[in-house]
Amino acid sequence: MSKTNKNEKVQRQLEIDQLDEMLWLSTPLGKFMSSIKKQAKKVYPSSKPNKYTQRAWVVRIPNAFVSNRSKDSHGFQTVVIAETPDQALEMASESSKWEVLDFAVSDFQVFPNNPL
């Protein structure tokens, strides 16, 4: 098949697809479906992914996860700057500044220092 014949065939198929679309939109169901799509665009104008910003996170760990535990400590905490809780936990693992807590910590806890 020559290139010109191929181009003509593609052009005819595009015209048929456009006619099918026009025919569909002229039916009641087609009008209804197109109006739903337009309303959805108005309700949800953007579907941009969340942009994270750096903020302070508190990371707490129980005493059981520390090798040299003392009897008067129930857990430890540190504050790190990160974008997500996972990054905060990573940053905390490299931190050398930990506060000793006087209350029991049962499991790992990562939460914002100042909630929005």
Phi, psi and omega in degrees: 000131182283165184294322180293319177297320180296316180296320179295320180295317178296319180296317178296321180295321177297320178295320179296317179297320179295319178295320177300318180296316179296320179295316179299316181291341178277347178279157179301318180294322178297318178297318180297313182295322179291327178290325177296317180298320180294320179295320179298322179294325180288320182290316181244080187292331181223142176240050180284143177292154180296135174260122180271145175240156180289140178208171181276132179238140175263129178241123179242140176230147178287160180297332183297339183267004180252134186290320181257072184281144174251156185286337182273354180256140179252348180177176182225155177215154175216158178245128180231161177255122180204174179268321184232164178299324179296317178294325179297318179295321176296314180297322181294327180295338179263355184284147177249000180249105180236136176267143176272130181262148179260011175234158185287139174242120186273333181207174178298138179225130175229121181209159181294143178292316177235101179299151181289000000 
